[in-house]
Amino acid sequence: MNTIDPFDFLLDLERRCQANASGLPTLDKSDDEWVGIGFRIGEDRLIAPMSEIEEILELPDFTYVPGVKSWMVGIANVRGGLLPLMDLKGFILGEDIKNRKKGRVIVIDYKGFNTGVIVEEVYGMKHFLSKEQSNKLPEMHENVSKYVGMAFNQEGNSWPVFSFLSMTQDERLAQASL
């Protein structure tokens, strides 16, 4: 029969746990870490800074808006608020996404209002170290490269950094009506 005091047992257990936990990783974020969301426009794999993205959604039900350019898809009701939806491939490359229902919506801030940008595919969150940053850009569509200023190279893959902030400065975006 074990006659150890339960409180002494708990103290011993705590001491052993703390001794063994010293080598575990911490949740502290490294100062030289850059985080973004990977996605695709046409054939180009890109990454956008987390600071420029509000959220990512599946394509919600939406209502078409008449009298607008084809890349202006419509308006959706998301949690009681109106979210304009645009086809990023249509806006940048001039050809609409063939199967929008399989796409994802990246929500960005456009002049103080949330706007949904439909992309063909989202790769999820990517982490890079500052030493992986490069000013040498891979080959990409010339219309996409207007919004790219740098890239990250990791494990043999190049990830051009797409700036939604730069894109929102494009005058064409404000002229969605026909």
C-alpha positions in Angstrom: 0.0 0.0 0.0 1.3 3.5 -1.0 1.4 5.9 2.0 2.7 9.0 0.2 0.7 12.1 1.0 -1.4 13.3 -2.0 -0.2 16.9 -1.8 3.5 15.7 -1.7 2.7 13.5 -4.8 1.3 16.6 -6.7 4.4 18.7 -5.7 6.7 16.0 -7.0 4.7 15.6 -10.2 4.8 19.4 -10.8 8.6 19.5 -10.2 9.1 16.6 -12.7 6.9 18.2 -15.3 8.7 21.6 -15.1 12.1 19.8 -15.3 11.1 18.0 -18.5 9.3 20.9 -20.1 12.4 23.1 -20.3 13.2 22.0 -23.9 9.8 22.5 -25.4 9.4 25.2 -28.0 7.8 28.5 -27.0 5.0 30.3 -28.7 7.0 33.5 -29.0 7.1 34.7 -32.5 10.5 35.3 -34.0 11.3 38.9 -34.9 12.6 37.9 -38.3 9.5 35.9 -39.3 7.1 37.0 -42.0 3.7 35.4 -42.3 1.3 35.4 -45.3 -1.5 33.6 -47.0 -0.7 31.6 -50.2 -3.1 31.7 -53.1 -3.2 31.3 -56.9 -4.2 33.7 -59.7 -4.2 31.8 -63.0 -0.9 29.9 -63.1 0.9 32.2 -60.6 1.3 31.1 -57.0 1.5 34.1 -54.8 1.5 35.1 -51.1 -0.1 38.1 -49.5 0.8 39.7 -46.1 -1.4 38.6 -43.2 -1.7 42.3 -42.3 -3.7 43.0 -45.6 -6.2 40.1 -45.1 -9.3 40.3 -42.9 -10.4 36.7 -43.3 -10.9 33.9 -45.7 -14.3 32.4 -46.6 -15.8 29.8 -48.8 -17.8 31.5 -51.6 -21.1 32.5 -50.0 -24.4 32.8 -51.8 -24.5 36.1 -53.6 -26.7 38.3 -55.8 -25.5 39.4 -59.2 -25.2 43.1 -59.7 -26.4 44.4 -63.2 -24.5 47.0 -65.1 -21.0 46.2 -63.8 -17.9 44.7 -65.4 -17.7 40.9 -65.5 -15.0 40.8 -62.7 -17.5 42.5 -60.3 -19.3 39.3 -59.3 -22.0 40.5 -57.0 -22.9 41.2 -53.4 -23.2 38.7 -50.5 -24.7 38.9 -47.1 -22.1 37.8 -44.6 -23.1 37.8 -41.0 -25.6 40.6 -41.6 -23.2 42.8 -43.6 -23.0 43.4 -47.3 -19.8 42.1 -48.9 -19.0 43.1 -52.5 -17.4 40.2 -54.4 -14.9 40.5 -57.2 -13.1 37.9 -59.4 -9.4 38.6 -58.9 -8.4 36.7 -62.0 -11.0 38.6 -64.1 -9.8 41.9 -62.7 -6.1 41.3 -63.2 -5.9 38.8 -66.2 -9.2 39.7 -68.0 -10.5 36.1 -67.9 -13.0 35.0 -65.2 -12.4 32.0 -63.0 -14.1 29.1 -64.7 -15.5 27.4 -61.6 -16.0 30.1 -59.0 -17.8 27.8 -56.6 -14.6 25.9 -56.0 -12.7 29.2 -55.2 -12.2 30.9 -51.9 -12.9 34.5 -50.9 -10.1 36.6 -49.4 -11.6 39.5 -47.5 -9.6 42.7 -47.7 -10.1 46.3 -46.6 -10.9 48.6 -49.6 -11.2 52.2 -48.5 -12.6 51.3 -45.1 -15.0 48.6 -46.4 -14.6 44.9 -46.5 -14.4 43.5 -50.0 -14.3 39.9 -51.0 -11.7 38.9 -53.6 -12.4 35.5 -55.2 -9.3 33.4 -55.9 -9.0 30.0 -57.5 -7.2 28.4 -54.7 -5.8 29.2 -51.2 -2.7 27.4 -49.9 -3.0 28.5 -46.4 -0.7 30.3 -44.0 3.0 30.3 -44.9 5.9 31.3 -42.6 9.2 32.8 -44.0 12.4 34.0 -42.4 13.7 37.4 -43.4 16.8 35.7 -44.8 14.5 34.0 -47.4 13.4 37.4 -48.8 14.6 38.2 -52.3 14.2 41.1 -54.7 14.7 38.7 -57.6 11.2 37.9 -58.8 10.2 34.7 -60.6 8.6 34.8 -64.0 4.9 35.7 -63.8 2.1 37.3 -65.8 2.9 40.9 -66.4 -0.4 42.1 -65.1 0.2 40.3 -61.8 3.8 41.6 -61.5 2.4 45.2 -61.2 1.4 44.3 -57.6 4.5 42.4 -56.6 7.6 44.0 -55.2 9.5 41.1 -53.6 9.5 37.4 -53.1 10.4 34.7 -50.6 12.4 31.6 -51.6 11.9 28.6 -49.5 12.7 24.9 -50.2 13.3 25.6 -53.9 10.0 27.4 -54.3 9.6 31.1 -55.0 6.6 32.9 -53.5 6.1 36.4 -55.0 4.5 38.8 -52.4 1.2 40.2 -53.8 0.1 43.5 -52.3 -3.7 43.9 -52.0 -2.9 47.4 -50.7 -1.2 48.2 -54.0 -4.1 46.7 -55.9 -6.7 48.9 -54.1 -4.8 52.0 -55.4 -5.5 51.0 -59.0 -8.1 53.4 -60.5 -9.7 50.6 -62.5 -11.0 49.1 -59.2 -13.1 52.2 -58.5 -14.6 52.0 -62.0 -16.6 48.8 -61.9 -19.7 50.0 -63.7 -20.1 49.7 -67.4 
